């Protein structure tokens, strides 16, 4: 049971206070945009895969101002979103085919909801997608290019979406039964460092056999290693898109405070282990990780079989992937995990498709 004091603490968190102006300004296109160039997907890292190319093409058409900032800020996060997105689409379509109902996906704290809108558009009625953000400009970007009546937006922080909200809000009642996939994107770290209580809040919304997928920036027990990864991010990636002045300004306005809310791998595993039998890291970029968790080993194995291998240069990846963080002795999955083989096209064809 989530108590009133915890909600009060989350409502006083940086995301809704110290960071609010930064996110509103960036989402409205009034600042924070890359000033040296716009992020562009490297399909070669995705082996010119057809499914990822289709997803990337649709995804790019739905960007809002905040998406340009976000994908220019985290090394190869754009490639990861399209790798993940194409797998999420296939996972959702299989759920629809198996259950004869639309799959339900919640992307918690994903800015303009570009991922949710892309999935809803490509799902064509076979996916109902929800996203949330407390930033009004993100809602405006969502509504300006909604793309599908099956994409839905809640304007507010994630902790307002409790059981009562799903009952009284007509737009949310379709999600009362929970979600097949719940995707949390670098949001928890802006509210609190108590991952157990945060997962406790969202866990009841995940259907039996469903997946929790998270993109998290983790602290590191070696402060020097953490900073080395940050320098690599800033000097070898962000510098392609942002001037030194903008990189410095963001550090001062946001990143210092955000670091205080980050937790390390050990704390992350402990929190996930309180709720899930399985957890696997499927992507790593410096201090950022994609983590897939479930109480169904079959669900994890099947989802990884829909994922291409990580689309990132080896120098930015510090993990051997997939990395099983939580497994069971009775039904282990470690030895049976495998990536999907790419459905490759000639690179020039993929590039022309995106260019058009």
N, C-alpha and C positions, 0 to 999 in steps of 0.2 A: 504494500500500500504506500503510495507516494504521499508524504505529508505536506502540510501547508508551508512549513519552514523551508523545505527543499525547493518548492516552487518559488517561494520568495527569494531564495538565494539565486536560482536560475534567472529570475526576472531582474535581478540586480547585476547580472553577469556582463562582461565587456561587450558581448555581441549586441546587446540591446542598449548599451550605454556608451562606453568609450569608443566602440567601433561603429556605432550607428551612422554617424555622419560620413565616414569613409565609404561604407557600403552603399549608402543612398547616393552619394556623389558619383561613385564608380558605376553603379547600375544605371544611373541616369545619363551616362556618357559625358559627365561634367568634370572628369578627372580620372586618374588612375589608368587610363588607356595606354597601351604600348605606343611609344612615340618614335620608334625606329623601324617598325614593320609589324605586320599582322602575322600571327601564328598560322602555319600551313602544315598540313599533315604530310608525313613521310610514309607513303604507301609501301615503299621498299622494306621498311621495318615490319610491315604486315604481310610481307611476301606477295604483294599485289593480289591479296585474297578478294574474291568477288563479293562475298557477303560483307566483309569489312568495308569495301569500297562503296557498296550501295548504302550502307549505314552512314559512312562519312559524308557522302554527297548530300543525303537528306539532312543530316545533322548540321552541316555548315549553313544550309539555307535558313535554319531556325535560330542562329546565334542572335543574342542581344549584346548590348555593350559590356555587361559583366563577363560574358563568356570569353571575349577577346582578352580581357585582363587575366582571367583565370588560366587559360591555356598557354598564355605567354609567361606564366609565373612558375609553373611546376614542370620540370624536365620530362617531356614525352608523355605528359598527362593526356594530351589530345589523342595520341595513338592508343593509349590505354582505354580512354572512353569509347573509342570506336571498336576496339577489340572486345571490351566488356559488353558494349551495346549490342553488337551483332550476336553475341552468345546469349544475352538476356532476351533478345527477340526470339531466338530459336527455342529457348527454354520456355518462354511464355506461350508460344504457339503449340508446343507439345502439351503444355498444361491444358490449353483450350481443347485440343484434340482428344485428350484423355478424359476430360471432365464434362465436355459439352457446355462449358460456360466460359466467359472471358477471364483470362488471367488477370490478377490484380497486382500492381506494382506501385510501391511508394518510394519516391526518391526524396529523402529527408534532407532539407537544407541544400538544395541544388540550384540556388540562384534563380535564373530565369526559367528553370524547369526544362531546359533544352533536351536533356536526356529523356524525360517523361514525355515531352511532346513528340520527339522522334519515334519513340516506341509506340505511342498511341497512333501516330500517323501510319507507320508501317504495319501495325497490327490490324488496322482497318476494321475496328469493332471487335476484334478478338482479344484486345488488351484494354483494360481500364487503368489509367495511370494517374497518380496523385503526386503533387510536389508541394512543398511549403517554403515560405521565406517571410521573415518579418519586415523585409524591405519593400516599400511601396513601389519603387521604381522597377523592381524585379517583377512584380505583379503586372505593371504596365507593359513591360516587354513581353511577358507571357501572353497577355490579352491581345497585343498588337499583332502577334504572329502565332496564334494558338494552334493552328494547323489541323486540329481534330477535335470534334465534340467529345471524344473519349479521353481527353487530357483535362485534368482538373487542378486548380490552384487554391491553396489555403493561405491567406495572408495573415501570418502570425508565426510565432516560434513553435517548435515541435512539441513542447510540453503542454500547449493548449489543446492538442489533439488527443484528449482522453476519451473514455468510453461515452461520457455524456455528450461530448461534442459531436460524435458520430450519430447520436440519436436525434439531436435537435436540429442539425444542419442538413437541409434537404440535399444539398450537393454532395454530402459525405455519406449519406445513408447506404449507398451502393457498396461502401467499403466497411460496413459494420462487421462483416464476417472475417475481417482480417486480410492479410496480404500473402500472396505466394512468394513474393520477393520484397524485402525491405532493404533499401540501399541508403546508407548514411555516408555523406561526403564531407569530411573535414569540418563537421559541425560541432560535435561534442566538445572538442578542444577549445571552443569559444565560449563555453558556458561553465565548465567545471572540470575538475580532474577526477571526480568520483565516477569511474566508468561502470561500476556495479550498479549504482542507482540509475544511471542513464539507460543502461541495457534493461534493467528491471522495468523501466517505464515503457519501453517499446516492445519488449519480449512478448507480452500478451497479444500484440497485433500481428505476430508472425504465425501463419497457419501451420498445423502439424505437417512435418516434412518440408516446410518452407526454408528459405535461405535468408540469412542476414549477410549482406555484403557491405564492407566498409572501406573507404579510403581514409587512412589515418596518417598523420604526421607524428612520429614517435620520438620521444626523448631517447638519449643514448647514455649508458652508464659512464662512457668515456667522453667527457665534455670536448676534448680535443678532436675526437673523431666526428662528433656531431657538427662542430664548427667547420671541419674540413669538408664535409658534405655540403654544408651551406655555402661555403666559398665556391665549390664546384658548381652548384646550382646558379649562383649569382654571376660568376665570372665566365662560365662556359656555356650557359644557356640563356639566362635572363638578359644578359648583355646584348643578345641578338635583337631584342625587342624593346628594352627599356634603357634609357640613358642612365649614367651613374647617379644623377640627381634624383630621378624617380625611384631608383632602387633604394637609395639612402632614405628618402622620405617615407617609403613604406616601412622600412625597418623601424624608424622612429615612431610612426603612427600606429602600427599594428603588431608587427612581429615580436617585439620585445614582450608585450603583455601576453600574447598568445602562447609564448614559450612556457609561461607559468602554468598553463592549463594542460600541457602535454604530459603524457605518461610514457613509460618505457615498455619494451616488449614484455618483460616479466609481469608488470601490472596489467597489461592488456590481456595476456594469456590467463592470468588469475581471474579477471573479471569474466571473460568469455567462458571459462571452465565452470563458472557458477551456473551457467544456463545451457551450454551446448556440449554434446559428446564429441564433436569434430570441429576443427578449425584449421584452415590452410591458408598460408600466404601465397598469393598467386602472382604478385607483382611487387617490385621494389625499385624506387628511384631515389637514391640518396637516403633521406630520412622519411620518405613517404612509402606507404605499403597499401596494397589491396589485400583484404582479409575476407575469406569466405567461411561462414560458420553455419552449422545445422545440427539437428539431432538425428538426421538421416544420412548415414554414410552413402547410400545409393544416390541421394540428391547431390551430394558433393562430387562424387565420381562422375555422374552424368553431366553435371555442369562443366567440370574441367574438360570433359570430352568434347564440349562445344567451344572451348576457348582455344584460340591460337596460342602459340608460345609467346612469351612476353616480347613486346615490340619496343625494345630499348637497347641502345648501345651497351656493350658489356661494362664499359668504364663507369656507367652511372648505376649499375645494379650490383649491390653488395651481398646478395643472397643467392644460394642455389635453390632454384625454384622448379616445381612447387615445393614449399617447405611446410611440412605437417607440424603444426604447433600443438594440436590436441588430437589424440587418437584414442581408441579403446583396445583393450587386450582381447576382448571377445570377438569383435568384428573390426579388425584393423583395415584401414584403407591405404596406408602408406605405399604398399607395393603395387597397387593397381591403378594409381593415378597416371593419366596420360593426356597430353594436349591433342587438340584436333589438328589434322594435317591441312594445310592451306589449299584452297581451291584457286590456284594461281592463274592470273592472266598476264600477258606480256605487259611490262611496266609502262610502255608508251601508251598502251590502250587505256590503262587505268588513269594515267595522268591527263589524257585527253578528255576522258569522261568527267573528271572533276573540274577541269578547266572550262568545260562547256556549261 
